[in-house]
């Protein structure tokens, strides 16, 4: 899995500045198959307050957020990275079905 992040800025009407965060995930063919096999497209990976719930679909299709502050944009970027970590863990679990995990302590 690859996370592609793009940051931009935009001068709004009345001279205000806004910051744009775009992010999308590229999956390997085997990761795509796992998502398809387990019908996981609508799986929520992380929620950010009442406004946003990042799903597998939203990351694959790409998302675009406009922020008025750079620090908010960076916070949003961290939330997206955390969603990707959760996604990777979910993919690893999906791939392990039918197998066995051995832990030594």
N, C-alpha and C positions, 0 to 999 in steps of 0.2 A: 504494500500500500504506500502510496505517495500522497502527501498533503501539499498542495500548491497554494501559496498565499500571495496575494497581490495587494499592495497598499497604494493609495492614490489620495489626492486632495482636490477640492473643488471650491472655487470662489462662488459663493451663493449670491443671490439677489441681495442688494444693499451692502455688498462688500464683506459679508461674513464668510468665514472659512469653515468648510466641513471636510471630514476625513472619511475615506471609503476603504473598507476592508472587503476583499473578495477571497473566497476560499473554496476549493473543491478537492475531492479525493479521486485518485486514479487507482483502480484495483487491478491486480494480476488476474489472468483468466481463472485460476483456481479459486481466488477470493470471490470473483463474480459468481462462480458456480455454487459456492457455499451460501452466498446471500440468496441466490435463486432457489437452491435446494430447500433451505429452511424458511423461505418466504419471509425474510427478515427486513424487507425494505422499509416498513413502517416502524421498526424497532427504535424506541427513543434511547439515545445514547447518553444524553445529559440535558438537564433543564436549567435554564437561566432565568430565575424569577418566574413571573406569570406570563411574560411575553414570549419567550423562545423555548422551544424544545427541539434540539437538533436530533434528526433521525438519520438513518443510513441513507435514505433517499435524498435528504437535503444536502448531505455532504457529497454524494455522488453527482447530483445535478448541479451543485455549486450554489453558493449563497453570496449575497451582497448586503453589506450593512453600511449605513451612513451614520457617522458620529460627529458630534460637535466638538469633541475634545480628543486629543491624541491619547491621553491616558485611558479613556473609555475604550478606544479602539484597541489598545494593547490588552486591556482586560478581556475584551471580547475574543481577541486572538488566543489568549490563554485558555479560555473556555472551549474554543474550537479544538485546540490541541488536546485538551483533556478528553473531549468527545472522541477524538481519533484514537487515543490510548484505550478508551473503553471499547471502541470498535475493534481494535486489534486483539484485545483480550477475548471478545466475543467470537471473532473468527478462529482464534486458537482453540476455544472450547468446541465450536462447531466441527472443526477438523479432527478433534480427538474422539468423537463418538465412535464406538465400536472398538476402541483401543483401550489401553490400560496406562495409568500413570503411577509411577513408583516414586515415592518420596523417602529419602533417608534422613534420619535425624541423629 
